[in-house]
Amino acid sequence: MVRDGINSSRIVVLQGQDEAAAIASAEKHTAMGRGPVPTRAHQAPWRTLVIIPTYNESGNVESIVEAVHSYLDCDVLIVDDGSPDGTGELADRMAQKDTRIHVIHRQGKQGLGTAYIAGFHFAMERDYERVCEMDADFSHAPWDLPRLVYASNDAQLVIGSRYVKGGCTVGWGFRRRMLSRGANLYARMMLSSGIRDNTAGFRCFHTDALRKLDLDAVHAQGYAFQIEMAFRMRRKGFQVKEVPIHFVDRRVGQSKMDGAIAREALVLVPRLRGRVKRG
């Protein structure tokens, strides 16, 4: 349905809910700006961890975790890089009240890539079966999270994609759209991976697949980290699926995107073909 142009915020997924009650709940919460919240969180057949890296996200972290738990029965891991605005302390207070919430504290900004690698190791050590990447700023719609997880039934990596049929970006200026599209076209042509949204940060991995990757060899950050992880999955022969999403520009706080992140991706991509072997 999303591929046919229907906004996913207008879709009610029953998954065992009473139809009338599900529609009523979706209409009520959509009117409140929370999307089509189900009568109860969707329960995937796999033990799932959602990793949310944070840096100065005190205005978002409580509401994004609440939204995630409204849509999916899962655990959440917040990886905070010493946010001076108190995000880490706020996350600790949340974790004290809810055993589904976990927190990793790191000293200073160490980058998106290492935050996710830390989260992957956390997931593998605790035998989660699925591990998801998600931003804290609501640019990734929480109601799309169950779609990604269920789509992992027949793919070891599922990407919430802006650049397949039905996907799009909302609220971006011309320059940012061109930068993102150009980076993805460049990566797709250089790597011949067939992936249309290599830089997307809304993903679901099989934890067993991550165990077969050399995560210690991954050093990229930002866009480049997402490109590298998708390419490593392809090189290992894993199935990669893209599902369309509507990516909405952050509603609170400032973007972490800068020129250094774009330059890193530009330099990394040509090196990946020689650095990452097949199988």
C-alpha positions in Angstrom: 0.0 0.0 0.0 2.8 2.4 0.8 4.4 1.6 -2.6 1.1 2.7 -4.1 1.5 6.1 -2.6 -0.6 5.8 0.6 1.0 7.5 3.6 1.8 4.8 6.3 0.3 7.1 9.0 -3.1 6.4 7.3 -2.8 2.6 7.5 -4.3 0.6 10.3 -2.5 -2.8 10.8 -4.8 -5.2 12.7 -2.5 -8.1 13.7 -5.1 -9.6 15.9 -6.8 -6.4 17.1 -10.5 -5.9 16.9 -11.1 -3.9 13.7 -13.5 -1.3 15.1 -11.3 -0.7 18.2 -8.1 -0.5 16.1 -9.7 2.1 13.8 -11.0 4.1 16.7 -7.6 4.1 18.4 -5.8 5.1 15.2 -8.2 8.0 14.5 -8.0 9.2 18.1 -4.2 9.2 18.2 -3.7 10.5 14.7 -5.8 13.5 15.6 -3.4 14.0 18.6 -0.4 13.9 16.2 0.8 10.5 17.4 0.0 8.5 14.3 -2.2 5.3 14.1 -1.4 4.0 17.6 -2.8 0.4 17.9 -4.9 -0.8 20.8 -1.8 -2.7 22.0 1.8 -2.8 20.8 2.5 -5.2 17.9 4.3 -8.4 19.1 6.8 -9.7 16.6 7.9 -13.4 16.8 11.5 -12.3 17.5 13.1 -10.8 20.6 13.9 -7.3 19.3 16.1 -4.4 20.4 15.8 -0.9 19.1 19.1 1.2 19.3 18.6 5.0 19.6 21.9 7.0 19.6 21.6 10.4 21.3 23.5 13.6 21.7 21.5 16.5 23.1 18.2 14.9 22.5 16.6 15.7 25.9 13.6 17.2 24.0 13.0 14.0 22.2 14.2 11.0 24.1 11.2 10.4 26.4 8.6 10.8 23.7 10.4 8.7 21.1 10.8 5.8 23.5 7.2 6.1 24.5 6.2 6.1 20.8 8.3 3.0 20.1 6.7 1.1 22.9 3.2 2.2 21.7 3.8 0.4 18.3 6.2 -2.5 19.1 6.7 -4.8 22.0 10.5 -4.5 22.2 13.5 -3.3 24.3 15.1 0.0 23.7 18.9 0.8 24.1 19.8 4.5 24.3 23.5 5.1 23.5 24.3 8.6 24.8 27.6 10.4 24.0 27.8 12.5 27.2 25.1 14.9 26.1 25.6 18.3 27.9 21.9 18.9 27.9 21.3 16.0 30.3 19.9 13.4 27.9 21.9 10.6 29.5 20.6 11.4 33.0 17.1 11.6 31.7 17.6 8.2 30.0 18.8 6.7 33.3 15.7 7.9 35.1 13.6 6.3 32.4 15.5 3.0 32.7 14.9 2.9 36.5 11.1 3.0 35.8 11.0 0.6 32.9 13.1 -2.6 32.6 12.6 -2.6 28.8 14.9 0.5 28.6 18.7 0.2 28.7 21.4 2.9 28.6 25.0 3.0 27.5 27.0 6.1 28.5 30.0 7.2 26.5 32.4 10.0 27.0 32.1 12.8 24.4 30.9 12.6 20.8 32.3 9.3 19.4 30.2 9.1 16.3 27.1 7.4 15.1 28.9 4.3 13.8 30.6 3.4 17.0 27.3 4.0 18.9 25.6 1.4 16.7 28.5 -1.0 16.9 28.3 -0.8 20.7 24.6 -1.5 20.4 25.1 -4.5 18.1 27.5 -6.0 20.7 24.9 -5.4 23.4 22.3 -7.2 21.4 24.5 -10.2 20.5 25.6 -10.6 24.1 22.0 -10.7 25.3 20.7 -13.0 22.6 18.3 -10.6 20.9 17.1 -11.9 17.5 16.5 -8.6 15.7 18.2 -5.3 16.2 17.0 -2.0 14.8 18.6 1.4 14.2 16.4 4.4 14.7 16.9 8.2 15.1 15.7 9.9 18.3 14.2 12.9 16.4 11.0 11.4 14.9 12.4 11.6 11.4 11.8 7.8 11.4 8.1 7.3 12.0 7.6 4.9 15.0 4.5 3.4 13.3 6.8 2.2 10.5 9.0 0.2 13.0 6.7 -2.9 13.0 6.7 -3.0 9.2 10.5 -3.1 9.2 10.7 -5.9 11.8 8.0 -8.1 10.1 9.7 -7.6 6.7 12.8 -9.2 8.2 11.1 -12.6 8.0 12.7 -13.2 4.7 15.7 -10.7 4.6 18.6 -10.3 7.0 18.7 -6.6 6.5 15.6 -4.4 6.0 16.1 -0.8 5.1 13.4 1.9 5.6 14.0 3.5 2.2 13.3 7.0 0.9 14.3 6.1 -2.7 12.1 3.2 -3.6 8.6 3.5 -5.0 6.4 5.0 -2.3 9.3 6.5 -0.3 10.1 10.2 0.1 11.5 12.9 2.2 9.4 15.7 3.8 10.7 19.1 5.0 14.1 19.0 3.3 15.4 21.9 1.3 16.7 21.5 -2.3 20.4 21.4 -1.3 19.9 18.6 1.3 17.7 16.6 -1.1 20.4 16.8 -3.8 23.2 15.9 -1.4 21.3 12.8 -0.2 20.3 11.7 -3.7 23.7 12.3 -5.1 25.4 10.4 -2.3 23.1 7.4 -2.9 23.5 7.5 -6.6 27.3 7.6 -6.2 27.3 4.7 -3.7 25.0 2.6 -5.9 27.1 3.1 -9.0 30.4 2.6 -7.3 29.4 -0.5 -5.3 26.9 -2.1 -7.7 24.9 -3.3 -4.7 21.5 -2.6 -6.1 20.5 -0.8 -2.9 18.7 2.5 -3.6 19.0 4.1 -0.2 22.5 3.2 1.1 22.6 6.0 3.6 19.3 5.3 5.4 19.5 5.1 9.1 16.2 3.3 9.8 17.1 -0.5 9.6 16.4 -3.9 11.0 19.2 -6.6 11.1 19.1 -10.2 12.0 21.5 -10.5 15.0 22.8 -13.8 13.7 23.9 -12.1 10.5 25.7 -9.4 12.5 27.6 -12.2 14.2 29.1 -13.2 10.9 30.4 -9.7 10.0 33.8 -8.4 11.1 32.4 -5.5 13.1 35.9 -4.6 14.4 36.8 -3.7 10.9 34.1 -1.1 10.6 35.4 2.4 11.3 33.1 4.6 9.3 30.7 7.1 10.8 27.5 8.9 9.7 26.4 8.3 6.1 29.5 6.3 5.5 28.8 3.8 8.3 25.3 3.0 6.8 26.9 2.6 3.3 29.6 0.3 4.7 27.2 -1.9 6.8 24.8 -2.4 3.9 27.7 -3.3 1.6 29.2 -5.8 4.1 25.8 -7.5 4.4 25.6 -7.8 0.6 29.1 -9.1 0.3 28.3 -11.8 2.8 25.5 -12.9 0.6 22.6 -11.8 2.9 19.3 -10.7 1.6 18.6 -7.0 1.7 15.1 -5.6 1.4 14.0 -2.0 1.1 10.6 -0.9 2.3 9.3 2.6 1.5 9.1 5.2 4.3 8.3 8.9 4.5 11.3 10.5 6.1 10.3 13.7 7.9 12.8 16.3 9.0 13.4 16.5 12.7 10.8 18.4 14.7 13.0 19.3 17.8 16.7 20.0 18.0 19.4 20.4 15.4 20.6 18.1 12.6 24.0 16.3 13.2 24.7 16.3 9.5 27.8 18.3 8.4 30.3 18.5 5.5 32.8 16.2 7.2 30.3 13.4 7.2 29.6 13.8 3.5 33.4 13.9 2.7 34.0 10.7 4.7 31.4 8.9 2.5 33.0 10.3 -0.7 36.4 8.9 0.3 35.2 5.6 1.8 33.1 4.3 -1.0 35.8 3.6 -3.6 37.8 1.8 -1.0 35.1 -0.6 0.1 35.2 -2.9 -3.0 38.8 -3.8 -2.3 38.5 -3.8 1.5 35.4 -6.0 1.9 35.7 -9.4 0.4 32.9 -11.7 -0.7 31.6 -14.5 1.5 
